[in-house]
Amino acid sequence: MSRVDIAHTDAPRNEELVPSRYALKVGDIDVLMISDGVLPISPVTLATNAATADLSAWLSDMFLSPEVLDWPLNVAVVRSGGRTVLVDSGLGTEFPGFPRAGQLALRLDAAGIDPASVTDVVLTHLHMDHIGGLLVDGLRGRLRPDLRVHLASAEAEFWAAPDFSRTAMPAPVPSVLRTTASRFLEVYRGQLRPFETEYEVAPGVRICRTGGHTPGHSIVRLESGGDRLTFAGDAVFQCGFDNPEWHNGFDHDPEESARVRIRLLKELAASGEQLVATHLSFPSVCHVAVAGNAFRFVPAVWDH
């Protein structure tokens, strides 16, 4: 095999060999998916109630490592009706053990998005890999003072005294989650806009509470001109299509999480709308199909 030299000395510094952003349209709504990077995670965390042989077989079928997985982190920027909405914010840079994540600030700049143009932030929940980016000094200081941060009331209430009794996380994680969420709520308290069940953030952009993964976990639903797309947050993981009943170690209510996932995947399969999610392979844009008693991930063809 011959070697192809793809380096160009006159290329812009922020040019990336592997794209970290992907643009699509939902009717009149502009959506930009941005990769915040990847986290290393133990495969067991994906399926705490699965038999070891079943998980091993699934990993083998998917050509995934049985030792450590790269867990994608996806963020979205949505523009509608004169508002610019950031959906989640990735991990941030306060966690030196995860050097391949926390890229949001750099990648907003690479995409030409001024943080001061963001009018609203929607948070699916308050786990550190969804809120950490907003705590980065280089990003936080560039946000507008009238920024509105939307999250479910139940989520803010839960993190006042979080219960980890039904999770299966590595030992250091709960304390870090608790500390990060507490700091976030302290920093952004004056900008929080809690909602109960659902709220329209911008024309055709609704945040809807599902619960399950956390008590206030929410999804974002976009609809315009007959097109629809759902940002599912942590309601759907990669193994959740083939094995929707598997529990994730970060689920605070594993049984309810499975019910939420199955209900959502059935709905998306019936409607034919597009799905994106935080921890599906970037850019994560896909459709859902029914496959017997489970589901099938159908990746969308990239629109160049």
N, C-alpha and C positions, 0 to 999 in steps of 0.2 A: 504494500500500500504506500503510495507516495505521500509525502508530507505537504500540506497546503499551508502557506504562511498567510494568516488572516490579520496579522498586526498591521496597523497603519500609523505612521508617525504623526500624520496630520489629523488624526481622529480626535474628537472632543474628549476631554478627560473623563466625562461621565458616561461615555458610550459603553454599553455593556454587551458582552458576547451573548449572555443569556438574558432575554428580556425580563424586566421586573415590573412591567405595567402592561395592561391590555385594556383597550377602549371598546365599548359597545354602546348601542342605543337601545332604549326601551321606549318606543314611541318618540316623544319629544324630550325624554329624560336622557341626559348623558351620564354614563357610568364609566369610571376608570378603576379597574382592579389593580391593586398594588401589592407586591410581595414584600412583607416585612422580614423575610428570611425563613429559616427553618430552625426547629428545636430538636435536639436528640431526645428520644423517649423510649422507654422499655416497651416492647410489644405487649407484655402482659397487661399494661395499663389500659390498652384498648379494649380488653375483653376479660374483665375480672371474674365473670361467672361462666366463662367458656372452659370446656375440657381442654387440657393441655394438647391432646392429639388434634382436636378440632382447630385450635388456634394455629398450631404448627402447620397443619394442612393448608389452611387459608393463606398463611404467610408464604408458603412454598408456591401455591397456585398464583400468587400475586408477584412472585419474584422479589419478595421483601426479606430483609435480614431477620433472622430469629433472635438476634442480639440487641441491636439498636436501630430504631427507625428515625428518619428525618421527617419531622412533623411540620408541614407547611403552616405559615401564618399569613393569611390574606386580609387585606383592609380594602375598603371601597371609598371612593370619592364620588358623590352623586350631585349633579347640578339640575335643578328644576325650579322654574318660576322665580329666577333671580336669587335663589339661595344655593349655597354650596355646603353640602352635608358630608362630613367625615363619619364613616361607619367603623367604629372601633379604631384603635391606634397602635396595635402591636405591642411588643414587649418593652421597648425602651432600652436604655443602655446601662441600667443599674445592676445588671446581673452578669458579671464577668465570666461566669461558667457557660454562657450561651453566646459566644462571639459571632455566630452566623445569623443572629436575629437582631431586632432592634434597628432596622434600616429605614424606618418610615421617614424621618426628617430628611435624610439624604435623598431618598427617592421621590419625595414631594418636590424637592428642588430640581431633581433631574427631569421631572415631568413638567416643570414650569409652573407649579402650583404654589402661589404665595400663601403661607399659613394665615396671613391676615385676611385673605379672601374667604376663609371658612367661616360661615355664619352659624353653623350648628354642628354639634357632635351627637351622634346616636351611639349608645353603648348597649351591646347585647347583654353584657353582664360585667361584673367587676373583678374577674380573674386577671392576674397580673399581665398575661399575654394579650389582653384586650385594652388595658388602660395605661400600661407603662409608657407608651410613646408620648402621652400627654404630660408626663412628669419630666421629660428630658428638657434641660435648661435651654438648649438650642432651639427647641420647638415651642415650649411653653411661653417663652418671652416674646415670641413673634405672633402669638394669637391675639385677636382683637379683644378688648375689654368687655364688650357686650356679647361675647360668645355664649350661646345657649347649649347646655349639656343635658340631653334627654336620656332618662333611664326609668325603669319601672320603680314605683314607690316601694314595692316589696323587696327589690334588690338593695336599695339603700338601707332599708330597715333590717334586712338579714345581716348585713355586714357590721351592724352595731354590736352584734354578739353572735358570730357565725358558728354553726354546728357542723362539724366535720365527721360526725359519728358514723355516717353511712358511706363515706368516701373510702378509697383505697389508694391514697397518694403516697409517694416516698416520704419518709419521715420529716425532712426539713421543709417540705412544700407548704403545709397548712399555715405555719407561722409566717412564712414569707407572703403568702396570699393575704393573710390577715393584716400584716403591717402595711403592705402596698395599698390595699383597699382603704384602710384607715387614713393613710396619708392623702390618697386621692380625694376622699370625701372632705378632708380638712381643707385642701388646696382649692377645690372647686365648689365648695358649699354654696357660695353666693351665686353661682351660675347654673346650679342644677334646676332642671324643669321636670320634676317627677310626674308620671302619669299612672293611671290605675290599670286599664285594660289595653287601650290602644290610643294612638295620637298621630295626627297628620302633621308631619314636620315641615313639609313643602308640598306643592301640588303633585299628587300621585305618589307621595312617599309616606308610608305609614309604618310606625313601629308598633308591634303587637306582642304582648306578653304571652309566653307559652308555659313558663315554669319548667320544672323537671331538672335540667342540668344545674341550675340554681333557682331559688324561689322566684326571682324576678327575671330569669332569662327571657330574652325577647328576640324576635326575628324582624326583619325589615322587608316590607312588601312594596314593590314598585309596580305601577300600572299607568299606561299612557297609550292612547291610540290603538287600543286592542292588544297591545303587548304587555306581558307581565314577567316579572323576575322576582325571586325571593332570595334574600341573603339570610341564610339559616343559622348563622353564628355557630354554636356548638351543639345544635340539635341533631346534626348529621356528621358522622365521621366516615372515614374511608371504608371501614368494615361494616358500617351500618346498612349498606345496600344489601349485601349478601346475608348478613346476620343482624337484622334490626333489633333483635332481642338481647344482644350482647350489651353488657354494662361497661361504661367507661369509668376508670378509677377516679375521675374528677367530677363525676355526677354526684350531686348532693342528695338526690332522690332517684336512685337507679331505675326503679320500676316505673315511675312517672316519666322519666326520660325516655324509656323505651316506648311507652304509650304515645308520647308527643312525637317521637321520630316516626313511628309507624303511621300515625294519623297524617302527619305532614307529607310523608312520601306517597301515601295513597292519594292524597289531594293533588300533589304535583304530577303524579302519573296520569291522573284523570284530566287535569287541565292542560297538560302539555307545556306548561310554562317553564322557563329556564330557572335553574338553581345555581347559586354560588354559596360557598360556606368557608368558614375560617380555615379549617384544617384539611381541605381537599387539595389535591395537587394544583398548583398555580397554572392557569388563572381560575380554575375550578368551575368554569362555565359548563353546564351540562343539562341534560334532561333526565327524567326518571321514567323507567319502564317497569311494569310488573313482571316478575319472573317466578311463577309458581306462588309459593308462600312468602317470597322475599321480593327483592327489587334488583334492578340493573342500572348501573351508572352508564349513561350514554353521553360521552364527551361531545361538546359542540365543536363544529369545524371552525377553526380560527378564521376570522374575517380580516383579510389583509387589505 
